[in-house]
């Protein structure tokens, strides 16, 4: 099952959690106090780069009947759409640049190049997803209502199509995001709810219509009218339209990959509704740290991911400027070392492959899977550490007598891995409690 007692799973006491929260609050205060011209310059340069790249891509498509220019134009448009959606739209709408008091880049005014209306996205993403991150039954991003991504979701024959559904979702990701807010399977019992749903549907259809008109009607028609007398009007129109389509697919697949790498690799935990509504700010911080995953990146990969290669830092501080996440990550890693917490990260191809592996595995009924719901790579619970312990025992970090270092969740996970490698375990774990008492055999 998913985690029901988050501080215990992390092997932290209430005092530990509050101390961790205070240190994260201090990081926030430090960044907020130092925001200034260099951050604003980064944002302005990003906007200029994105708009210049989009202009270049569209200009190239006036020669799209030549294969090289078709590919170049489609590629430039795809990258421009990625930057607009991820480093600009996503982050601006999180309020990361509201402190500048610039109406052009304020969360209340930005409308992104995407089929999902900004107002809808800010509700489903900023509010629902970030407040209830990876909470089963609360966060619709856990499988998007389509994929089985944890063993806590009951298997149905429909799940045999997991791989097919995810492929379609990746190719048409902007449309999947657009319909998410509509909650199409939800029953609406009151006239007010039904009327609001009609308005929401109308908003989505209007935004889709505008995007389709721009990418597949207006611009291809302009290219055709300008160059069609030389290469054929239909041919020029078709080339421009298909290049726009490829640009959208490039953006969709990349966005899907980055977002999935932040939430579905091994180590990005899932949670139950228990105690979520009453959690403190410090406990919310801890849940974000345990429920998110990073991938290793330099400047270019970080920029192209909207700095969501630092998904952990983004979930802790969603409204701090994205260009600061790299420096924040150094401090968050140090806190993970101090409190012996895992910091889930890895190479981008590895993290993405893990998400596909999970999606593939969970397309099958549980009887064909080896690990249990309490100790699976994609989902764990505090029960994985309690085998052999007396009923009611609470997990808690201990201090290593020889080194004086804390032994908590990260040490417990490392101990489990070592036992598996050695072939000595029977799905038992050497917890910090066992290690402190020296009863390794009792744990087995």
N, C-alpha and C positions, 0 to 999 in steps of 0.2 A: 504494500500500500504506500501511498505518498506520505510525506512527513506530516505528522500531527502535532508534534511538540518541537518547534524550531530551535529554541535555545538548547534543549536537551540534545537534539541531534547534533548541534554544533559543539557540544560538550562545554557549554558556557553557562555560568550562573546568571541570575538576573543582574547582579552587580557588574559582571563581565560585559554583558550586553550593553548596559547603560554607559559603561566606560568606553566601549567601542563606539557607541553613538556620539559621545562627547568629542572623541577624536575626529570623527568624520564631520561633525558640525564645525570644528575648528578649521578643517581643510576647506569647507565651503566658505566660511567667513574670510579666510585668507584670499581665496580666488575672487570673491565678490569685491573685496577691498582693492584688488590690483587690476580689475578690468579697466581698460582704457584705450588709448589710441592704437596700440599695436593690434588689439583685437578687432577694432573697427576697421583698421586697414586690411586685415585678413579677410573680413567679410566683403568689403568693397572690391578687393582684388578677385575674390571668388566670383562675385556677380559679373565683373567685367570679363573674366575668363569664360564663364558659362555662356554669356550672351554672345561673345565673339565666336566661340566654338559653334554655337547653334547657327549663327549667321553664315559662317564658313560652310557648314554642312548643307544648309539650304542652297547656298550659292553653287556648290559643287553639283547639286542635282539638276541644275540647268543643262549640264552635260551628261546626265545619267544614262543616255543611250550608249555611252561608252562604259564598258564593264568596270574599268579601273575607277572612273569617277562615281559610278553607282555605288561601288563598295566603299569608297572613301567618304562619300556623302552620307550613306547609311551609318557607317561607323562613327563619324563625327556627330551625327544626330543622336545616336545611341548614348555616346559618352556625355553629350550635353544634357540629355534627359536624366541620366544617372546623377550628374552633379546637381541639377535643378531639384530633383526629388529628394536626394539623400543629404547632401551637404547644405543645401539651401532650404527647400520646402520643409523637410522633416524637422530640421533644427530651428528654423525660424518659428514654425508653428508650436514648438515646445516652449517658446518664450525666451530662448537663449539670448536674443538680441534686443529684448524689450527695454533693457536698461539704457539703450541709446536714444530712446524716445524719437525714433525715426519712423514715421508712418509707413514708409516703403518696406521696411523690414520688421514690422511689428506683427506679433502672433495674431492680432485681431483683424489684420487686413490682407495677409498673404493668401493668394489663391494659386495653388501649384498646378503644374502641367501634368495632370493625372485625372482619371475618370472619377475619382472619389472626391466629392465636395469637401473642402477644407473643414467646414463646420462639423460634418459627420466624422471625419477622421480624428479631429481633436477630441471628440467624445469617446469613440471606440478605442483610440490609442492612448492619448494623454491621460484620460480619466480611467477608463475600465482596465486597460492593459497595464498601465504603470502603477495603478493602485493595487490591483489584484494579480500581480505578475505570477503566472504559472499556478494559480489557485484553481483547482478542478471545479468546474461548475460555475466559475465566476469570470475567468479570463478566456474569451473566445479565441484568442490566439493559440491556445493549446489545441492544435490540430485544425483550427479554422472551421470547426464543425464538419470537417470532411475526412481528415486523416486520423488514424489511431496512432498516437505517439507515446502512449504510456500504458502499462498493463492494468492501470486503474480504470481505464476505459474498457467497458465490456466488449468482447469480441463479437462481431456480427458477420454474416457472410458477405455483407457489403464491403468489409475491410479487405477482402481478397484483392480488390482493385487499388490498394494503397499506392502502389508505384505509378499506376496509370493516372490516378487523381493528382498526384503531386507533379507529374510531368505537365499535365494540363494547367494546373495552378501556376506553375513556374512560367509557362509560356504566356499566360493571360493574367498575370498577377495583379495588374492594376484593376481588372474587372472583379477579381476575387475580393480585393480590398474594398472596392466600391459597393459591393452588395453586403459586406459584412455588417454594416450598421443597420441594414434593413431587417436582420434576424428573420429570414423568410419562413423558418419553421415554427416561429413563435405564435401562439394563439393570442389574439387581442380581444378581450372580453367586453370592453366598454366602447361606446361611440367615440369618446375622446381619443382612445388608443388607436382605433381604426382610422380616424381622420388624420392623426399625426403620421401614421404609416403611409397614407396616401400622399401626404406632403413630402415625406422622405423619399418615396419612390419617384415622385415628380422631380425632386431635386437631383437625384441620381441620373434619371433619364435626360434631364436638361444638360447636366455636365457631360455625360457621354456624348450627347448630340453635338455639343460644342467641340469636343475633342475630335470626334469623327469628321466634322465639317472642316476643321483646321487641317488635319493630317491627310485626309483622304479625298476631300472635295476641293477646298479653296486653293491650297498650295499646288496640288497636281494640276488643277485647271490653269493656274498662273504659268506653270512650267510649260504646259501644253500650248497655251496661247502664245507664249514667247518663242518657243523653239519648234513647235509642231510643223511649221511650214517647211522645215528642213528634213525632219526625220519621221513625220507622220504624227498627227495630233493624238491619235489613240495610243500609239507607241510611247510618245513622250509622257502622256498622262499615266499610263500603266507603270512605266519605269519610276516616275516620281512617287506614285502611290505605294508601290512595293518597297521602295527604299525607306519610306516613312514607316511602313509596317515592320521592316526589319529593325529600324531604330527603336521602335516600341518594344519589340521582342527582346532586344539586347538589354534594354532597361529593366524589363520585367524579370528576366532570368537572373540578372545580376542582383536586383533588389531582393528577390526570393532567396537567393543563396546567402546573402549577407544576413538577412533577418533570421533565416533558419539556423545559421551558424551561431547566432547569439542566444538561441533558446532550446535547441534540440540535440546538441551533442551530448555525449556521456558527461555526467557531472553537473549538468543544468537540472536541478532538482524540481520536483512538482510538490504541491502542498494541498492540504485539505482546508475546508472552510473554518475548521476549528480554531477559535481564538483570533482569527484574522481581523474581525471588526474591532476588537479591543486591543490590538497590538499598539505598542508605543512607537514613536519615531525611530528609536534605536532598533527595535525588533523589525520594523519595516526595512531599515538599512540592511540588517542581517539577511532577511529573506531575499532582497535584491542581489546580494552578494552570492548567495547559494543557488539562486534560480537563473543566473545569467552566465554566459560564457564568452570569452574573447577569442580572437585569433591573432597570431603574430603578424605584425605589419611594420613597414617603414612608412615614410611620409606619403608616398604615392598611393599605396594600398589603403592607408588610413583615409586619405582624402577621397578616394574613389568609393569608399564605404560610408561616407558621411561621418567618419571617425567612429562608426559603430564596430570597428575592430576592437574598440574599447567599450564593449557592451556592458560590462560590469560597472565601469565608471559612469556610463550614461544612465544606467538604471539607478545608481545611487544619487546622481546629480543631473537629472534630465534637463534642467533649465540653466545649466552653466554652459558657457561657450564651448563648442565642440573642439576648437583648436587648443583648448587647455587640457583635454583628456589625457594626452600623452604624459604630461607632467604630473597630473593627478594620479595616474596609474602607478607611478613610482611610489607614491605615498600609500596608496591602497595596498600594493604588494607588501610594503613594510608592515602594515597593520595585520595582514594575513599571516606574515611570519611571526609577529608578536603574539597573536592569539591562536596560532597553529590552525588556521583555517585554510582550506584549499583555495587556490586561485586558478580557475579552470581556463586554460588557454592552450593553443597549439597551432601548427601551420594551417593555413586556410584550407588547402586540399584535404588534409586529414580531418579537420573539423566538419567540413561539408560531407565527406565520405561517411562519417559517423552518423550524420542525420539521415542519409539515404539507407544506411544499414539498419537503423532503428525502424524506419518506415517500412523497409522490406520485411524485417523480422516480425513486426507487429501486424502484418497483413495475415499472419497465420494464427490459428487458435492456440491458446496457452499450452495445450497438451503437447505441442511440438516444440516448445521453448524450454530451455534448460533452467535459467535462473528464475527465482521467485519474484513476486511483485515487491517484496521487501528488500531484495538484493540484486536487482537488475541493473545493467550498466546505465540505462536511460532513466531509471527511477529507483530511489532508495528510500528507506525509512529508518527511524531510530531503532526498530526491532532488529536490524542487522547486527547491532552491537550488543544486544541483550541476551544472547544465547548463553546459558550457563550462569546467569546472574539471578539473585533472588528476586521474587516478584516485588514490584514497587521500587526497585533500585533506580535512582536517577543517575544518568551519565554525567560525568564531570571531569574536566581537565585535571591532570595532576602535574606536579613539578618533578622532573627527573632529578634524582638525588645526586647524580654524578656531574651533570652539566648545568643544572639549575634552570633548564629550559622547560617551557610548557609542553605537555603532551596532551593533545586534544584530537579534534576531528581529523586533521590532516595526517597525524601520526597513526591514528586508527585505520584510516584508509590504506596507508602505506603498509601497515602490518598485515592487513587482509591480502593485499596483492602479493606480498612476499610469501605468505603461507600458501597461496594458490600456486605460485611459481614452484615452490618446493614440493608441492603435491602432498602436504601434510594435513591440510584442512579438510573438514567435512562441512563446508559452509559455515565455519565458526570464525570468530574474529578475536584477535588480541586487542582488547580495548585499552585505553589508558588506565582504566581501573585494574585490569588484569596485569598489565605491565608493571604498575606500581606495587601490586601485591606479589608479583612473581609467580602467579598461578596460571601459567601458559597452558598447562595440561587441563586445568579446569575449564578453560575456554573451549578447548577442543571437544 
